[in-house]
Amino acid sequence: MAATVQQLLAWARGLGLPVLEARMLLEHVSGLDRTRQAAWPETALDDAPAARFQDLAQRRVAGEPVAYLLGSREFFSLEFEVDANVLIPRPETELLVELALERLPADAPCRALDLGTGSGAIAVALARHRPLLAMTAVDRSEAALAVAGRNAARHGAAVRLLASDWYSAVAGERFELIVSNPPYIAAGDVHLEQGDLRFEPRGALTDEADGLAHLRRIVAGAGEHLAPGGWLLFEHGYDQAADCRALLAAAGFAAVQSWQDLAGIERVSGGRLG
């Protein structure tokens, strides 16, 4: 006998799955949105979607991120494909996009570089909001670049994607803006073994050192790739702002500053070249 919406939700509740998450997963496998689930709980599902729902529910209870189970996550009002090869875009990273857009002209050609693009969320958001922008995004992971490519195509964003270990593939090129959300979690940080981070690509989370190794490389190399007056902006950890400002100042950047996210945490730092 086919299971109904009500029966499946009750089963999921027995597993300890929050109702909202259960309804999201049920919508994903059945196409029944949450309004229809609530209005017609007696609706029966075929065996295949019911089994798929049960599989996803059990994986979620085991800790797998909802974004990976659904295959997508919203960022900057755009829907992005995500899988286990890329980080899940987070709301606090929208601050980096906002700060970048403030520094990119809306009515003139400009060049920007996204280092470690992952899903392409930052690069695609920038390209969508600045049609004249020549956007380049790099990542050392071919699997991540494939996801980024699909996201760029999905949103009609003109983004040049390159396989690169930070600046290696853009030798001799200069940009008016460089942005990055690099791996900045220290190797011994307990958060790496908690929540969604357990399932995300470790190489996109930590430098396996003190958390500043990649940030040092990004800051040190930026001078060779920024146009005069160009900006470097990057996300970092909750306790790294002072260290990041010191790195920027030592590298000769002007207007060095850190910006707070909506939680009041200094989340992005940056400066202007010259």
Secondary structure, DSSP 8 states (H G I E B T S, - for coil): ---BHHHHHHHHHHHT--HHHHHHHHHHHH---HHHHHH-TT-B--HHHHHHHHHHHHHHHTT--HHHHHTEEEETTEEEE--TTS----GGGHHHHHHHHHHS-SSS-EEEEEES-TTSHHHHHHHHH-TTEEEEEEES-HHHHHHHHHHHHHTT--EEEEE-STTGGGTT--EEEEEE----B-TT-GGGGSGGGGTS-GGGTB-SSSS-HHHHHHHHHHTTTEEEEEEEEEE--TT-HHHHHHHHHHTTEEEEEEEE-TTS-EEEEEEEE-
